[in-house]
Amino acid sequence: MKKINIALLGMGRIGKIHFMNIKQYFPSATITAVADPVSDESLHQQYKNVFFTNDPYEAIKRDDVDAVLICTPTSSHADLIEEAIRQRKHIFCEKPMDLSLERTEALTEMAATSKVKLMIGFNRRFDPDFMQAYRSVREGKIGNVQIVKITSRDPGLPPLDYIRNSGGLFMDMAIHDFDMARYLMNKEVVEVFAKGLVVIDPAVAEAGDVDTAITTLTFEDGSYAVIDNSRKAVYGYDQRLEIFGSGGMIQVDNNLHNRNVLYNESGIHQALPLDFFMDRYSRSYLKEMELFIQALTLNSPMPATGSDAIQATIIAAAAKLSMETGSPVKLEEIKRSGVLV
Ligand SMILES: NC(=O)c1ccc[n+]([C@@H]2O[C@H](COP(=O)([O-])OP(=O)(O)OC[C@H]3O[C@@H](n4cnc5c(N)ncnc54)[C@H](O)[C@@H]3O)[C@@H](O)[C@H]2O)c1
C-alpha cells in the first residue's frame, strides 16, 4: 500500500507532537517536508531525509506531499488551507480552523467541492476516557442525557502575545469544550449564555480577553451543557467531565501523575493532575493521527470535519456576543449575521 506523504507546517508545541508521533508510530505515513520560518539546525541534522523550508507554500506544492498538517498560529490557517485545497492536498488543521465564520464555511465548502479531505484537530474526542464515555452514552447506559458538565482549566496563562492573536478564550480554549459537548450529546446547540471576566492578571484585559468564563449551552431538545474555563488552576491542568442522564451518571476525572493514594495523620494525599495538554492528551493526539491517516488510506470520511469546526465557531462567536451583551444568544442570530469574531 502506498505510504501517505505528509508536509508538516509549523514546528511549535503541537507540531512537534504530531511530528514525533508520525515518526514513531505510523509506518504507513512519512513526513517528507517541514515548514517553519524558524529554522532548527539540530532537526535538519537529525532528519536528513526530510525537506526543511521556511516557506509553507513551498512545502504544500511539492510532488512528494499528499497531505498537510497545519500546526501554525491560528491567523495563518485559512490561507494555508486554501492553498492546500488548490494543490489538491488533503488537510489536517489544528483548531480553530479560522476566526471568521464566513471563511470557515467557505473553505469547508471549497474542500468538499474539490474532493479534498479535511480534518480538524478536535483531539479531545479521541481521548480514551472520553471515547468510552461517548460509547456508554450511545449504548444508553445512562438513559437520556440531561446535563453535561465540563471543567477545562489550564495550569497557567499563555504568553500575552499568544492571547492577543488567539481569537480569545472562547475561540481558542473553550472551542474544544464546545466541540466535546456537541459530540457527547450528539445534538445541536440552539442557545448560548456566557459570562467571562479577568481575575488572574489585568494584562489579559489589556490584551483584549478574559481569563475565566462560564458558558451554558442549550441543546435542541432543551438539555444543557455547563462549561467552566480558567486560564490558571494552581494545581495543574484540570480536565474533568460529568454526564448526567435519566438512568445514571458518567464521571471522567483528571489523569494524575500517579495513582497512589497516601493516607497518614495529616490527611489523604494524591498526586497532582498531569501538567498540560502535551501529557494529558498524548493518547488523543496519537489516536487522531491514526484516524487521519486511516481515512486517507481507506478513502473513508474524516472523524472531525469542517462542519464540526463551523458549529464550534458559531458557538464560540455566540459565547463572546453573550458575554458582551449580558444576554443569551440564539445560534440563529450568529448564522444570520455571519458574525466575524
Ligand atoms: N489541539 C490542541 O490541543 C492544541 C494545542 C495547542 C495548540 N493548538 C493549536 O495549534 C496551533 C499552533 O499552536 P502552538 O501552541 O503549537 O503554537 P507555537 O507558537 O508553539 O507554534 C507555532 C509554530 O508555527 C511557526 N509558524 C509561524 N508562522 C508560520 C507559517 N506561516 N508557516 C509555517 N510555520 C509557521 C512558528 O515559528 C512556530 O514554530 C494554534 O492554532 C493552536 O490553537 C492546538
The ligand as a Tripos MOL2 file, in Angstrom:
@<TRIPOS>MOLECULE
LIG
   44    48     1     0     0
SMALL
NO_CHARGES

@<TRIPOS>ATOM
      1 N1         -5.3190   20.5520   19.6850 N.am      1 LIG1
      2 C1         -4.6550   21.0310   20.7020 C.2       1 LIG1
      3 O1         -4.6930   20.5060   21.8010 O.2       1 LIG1
      4 C2         -3.7800   22.2360   20.5080 C.ar      1 LIG1
      5 C3         -2.8130   22.5450   21.4630 C.ar      1 LIG1
      6 C4         -2.0080   23.6520   21.2410 C.ar      1 LIG1
      7 C5         -2.1760   24.4460   20.1130 C.ar      1 LIG1
      8 N2         -3.1550   24.1290   19.2210 N.ar      1 LIG1
      9 C6         -3.3490   24.9700   18.0130 C.3       1 LIG1
     10 O2         -2.2300   24.7360   17.1740 O.3       1 LIG1
     11 C7         -1.8080   25.9460   16.5510 C.3       1 LIG1
     12 C8         -0.3350   26.2020   16.9080 C.3       1 LIG1
     13 O3         -0.2380   26.3520   18.3050 O.3       1 LIG1
     14 P1          1.1420   26.0810   19.0920 P.3       1 LIG1
     15 O4          0.7850   26.1750   20.5240 O.co2     1 LIG1
     16 O5          1.8250   24.8790   18.5820 O.co2     1 LIG1
     17 O6          1.9360   27.4010   18.6500 O.3       1 LIG1
     18 P2          3.5060   27.6420   18.6760 P.3       1 LIG1
     19 O7          3.6760   29.1190   18.6840 O.co2     1 LIG1
     20 O8          4.1640   26.8130   19.7130 O.co2     1 LIG1
     21 O9          3.9970   27.0660   17.2470 O.3       1 LIG1
     22 C9          3.6810   27.6520   16.0230 C.3       1 LIG1
     23 C10         4.8370   27.3540   15.0650 C.3       1 LIG1
     24 O10         4.4660   27.7730   13.7630 O.3       1 LIG1
     25 C11         5.5670   28.5000   13.1910 C.3       1 LIG1
     26 N3          5.0000   29.3760   12.1730 N.ar      1 LIG1
     27 C12         4.5150   30.6340   12.3020 C.ar      1 LIG1
     28 N4          4.0260   31.0640   11.1270 N.ar      1 LIG1
     29 C13         4.2140   30.0540   10.2230 C.ar      1 LIG1
     30 C14         3.9260   29.9000    8.8530 C.ar      1 LIG1
     31 N5          3.3170   30.8410    8.1430 N.pl3     1 LIG1
     32 N6          4.2660   28.7280    8.2490 N.ar      1 LIG1
     33 C15         4.8620   27.7300    8.9380 C.ar      1 LIG1
     34 N7          5.1540   27.8280   10.2730 N.ar      1 LIG1
     35 C16         4.8190   28.9770   10.8910 C.ar      1 LIG1
     36 C17         6.2250   29.1890   14.3630 C.3       1 LIG1
     37 O11         7.5790   29.5360   14.0750 O.3       1 LIG1
     38 C18         6.1160   28.1050   15.4280 C.3       1 LIG1
     39 O12         7.2070   27.2080   15.3890 O.3       1 LIG1
     40 C19        -2.7700   27.0210   17.0290 C.3       1 LIG1
     41 O13        -3.7650   27.2000   16.0580 O.3       1 LIG1
     42 C20        -3.3740   26.4570   18.2950 C.3       1 LIG1
     43 O14        -4.7150   26.8910   18.5190 O.3       1 LIG1
     44 C21        -3.9430   23.0450   19.3800 C.ar      1 LIG1
@<TRIPOS>BOND
     1     1     2 1
     2     2     3 2
     3     2     4 1
     4     4     5 ar
     5     4    44 ar
     6     5     6 ar
     7     6     7 ar
     8     7     8 ar
     9     8     9 1
    10     8    44 ar
    11     9    10 1
    12     9    42 1
    13    10    11 1
    14    11    12 1
    15    11    40 1
    16    12    13 1
    17    13    14 1
    18    14    15 2
    19    14    16 1
    20    14    17 1
    21    17    18 1
    22    18    19 2
    23    18    20 1
    24    18    21 1
    25    21    22 1
    26    22    23 1
    27    23    24 1
    28    23    38 1
    29    24    25 1
    30    25    26 1
    31    25    36 1
    32    26    27 ar
    33    26    35 ar
    34    27    28 ar
    35    28    29 ar
    36    29    30 ar
    37    29    35 ar
    38    30    31 1
    39    30    32 ar
    40    32    33 ar
    41    33    34 ar
    42    34    35 ar
    43    36    37 1
    44    36    38 1
    45    38    39 1
    46    40    41 1
    47    40    42 1
    48    42    43 1
@<TRIPOS>SUBSTRUCTURE
     1 LIG1         1 GROUP 0 **** ****
